[in-house]
Amino acid sequence: MVNLYFHTNDPSKRKAVKWLEARGIEVQQRNLEKQPLTKAEIRQLLALSLDGTDDLISMRSRDTKALGLGKRTITIDELTAAIQKSPRILKNPVIFNQSKLVTGFDQEKMGIFVPKAQRRLELRELLAKLAPAAPQLQPQPVTI
């Protein structure tokens, strides 16, 4: 199962849900405007993030700019409080399981949630579709 946290029902969120469900991956959705994150949940997201706050915080967000988060250094406790108060500073959506995290909708990155066996099967099917379309090359006689 994959968790998907969102604060707006934008196209990126809808595409992510559709993509995951098309691959048979169970998605548990949570609207952060209606159900804010706890301190422990925010710390869990930070722990899963490979690039820390760069993966999670949307620097283009009006809320982020209003809070001045891009211009100063803050503590983890201050960041946690800011996210709880204004979840729109997070990138949308935040998709994760027990060991991996992706923000936004990027098909290439989303593949980490597809089981390895399923990825291999999809690759075989794709290669099978491409193989018949490739022209068969016949050896040509060479004159020397």
C-alpha positions in Angstrom: 0.0 0.0 0.0 1.1 3.6 -0.8 0.1 6.7 1.2 -0.7 9.9 -0.7 -0.9 13.1 1.1 -2.3 16.2 -0.7 -3.5 19.7 0.0 -5.2 20.5 -3.3 -6.9 18.2 -5.8 -4.8 19.4 -8.7 -4.0 17.4 -11.9 -0.7 16.2 -10.4 -2.5 14.5 -7.5 -5.2 13.0 -9.8 -2.6 11.7 -12.3 -0.7 10.0 -9.4 -3.8 8.3 -8.1 -4.8 7.1 -11.5 -1.3 5.9 -12.3 -1.0 3.9 -9.1 -4.5 2.4 -9.3 -3.9 1.4 -13.0 -1.0 -0.8 -11.7 -3.1 -2.4 -9.0 -1.4 -0.5 -6.2 -3.6 0.3 -3.2 -3.6 4.0 -2.4 -4.6 5.5 0.9 -5.3 9.2 0.4 -5.3 12.0 3.0 -6.3 15.6 2.6 -3.9 17.6 4.8 -6.3 20.6 4.9 -8.8 18.4 6.7 -6.5 16.1 8.6 -3.2 17.9 9.5 0.0 16.0 10.0 1.3 15.3 13.5 4.9 16.1 14.5 5.7 12.4 14.3 4.3 12.1 10.7 6.3 15.2 9.6 9.5 13.7 11.0 8.7 10.4 9.3 8.4 12.2 5.9 11.7 14.1 6.6 13.4 10.8 7.4 12.2 9.2 4.2 13.3 12.1 2.1 16.7 11.7 0.4 17.2 15.4 0.0 15.5 16.6 3.2 13.4 19.7 3.0 14.3 20.1 -0.7 12.1 17.1 -1.5 9.2 18.2 0.6 9.0 22.0 0.7 7.6 23.9 -2.3 9.7 27.1 -2.6 7.3 28.5 -5.2 4.3 28.3 -2.8 2.7 31.6 -1.7 2.5 30.2 1.8 6.2 29.4 1.8 7.1 32.8 0.6 4.7 34.5 3.1 6.4 32.6 5.9 9.9 33.6 4.6 11.1 30.0 4.7 13.4 30.3 1.7 15.3 33.3 3.2 16.3 32.0 6.6 17.5 29.0 8.5 14.9 27.4 10.8 14.9 24.5 13.3 13.1 21.2 12.7 10.6 22.2 15.4 9.9 25.5 13.6 9.5 23.7 10.3 7.2 21.1 11.8 5.0 23.9 13.3 4.9 25.7 10.0 3.8 22.5 8.1 1.1 21.8 10.7 -0.1 25.4 10.4 0.1 25.7 6.7 0.3 22.3 4.8 0.4 24.2 1.5 4.1 24.7 1.9 4.5 21.0 1.1 4.8 19.9 -2.5 1.7 18.3 -3.8 1.2 15.3 -3.6 3.5 13.6 -1.2 3.5 9.9 -2.1 5.3 7.3 0.2 5.4 3.9 1.6 7.4 2.5 4.5 10.7 3.1 2.8 10.4 5.4 -0.3 9.1 8.9 -0.9 8.2 10.8 -4.1 6.7 14.3 -4.4 4.7 15.5 -7.3 3.8 13.3 -10.2 6.8 12.0 -12.2 6.2 8.6 -14.0 9.8 7.7 -13.9 10.1 8.2 -10.1 6.7 6.6 -9.5 8.1 3.3 -10.7 9.7 2.7 -7.3 6.3 1.7 -5.9 5.7 -1.0 -8.5 6.9 -4.4 -7.4 10.0 -5.7 -9.2 8.1 -8.7 -10.7 5.5 -6.4 -12.2 8.1 -4.1 -13.6 9.8 -7.0 -15.3 6.5 -8.2 -16.8 5.7 -4.7 -18.1 9.2 -4.4 -19.6 8.8 -7.8 -21.4 5.4 -6.8 -22.7 6.8 -3.5 -24.0 9.8 -5.2 -25.7 7.5 -7.8 -27.3 5.5 -5.0 -28.8 8.6 -3.3 -30.2 10.2 -6.5 -31.6 7.7 -7.3 -34.4 7.8 -3.6 -35.5 11.6 -3.6 -36.0 12.6 -4.4 -39.6 14.3 -7.7 -40.1 17.8 -7.0 -41.5 19.0 -9.5 -44.1 22.7 -9.9 -44.7 23.8 -8.1 -47.8 26.5 -9.5 -50.0 29.6 -7.4 -49.9 31.8 -6.9 -53.0 35.5 -6.4 -52.4 
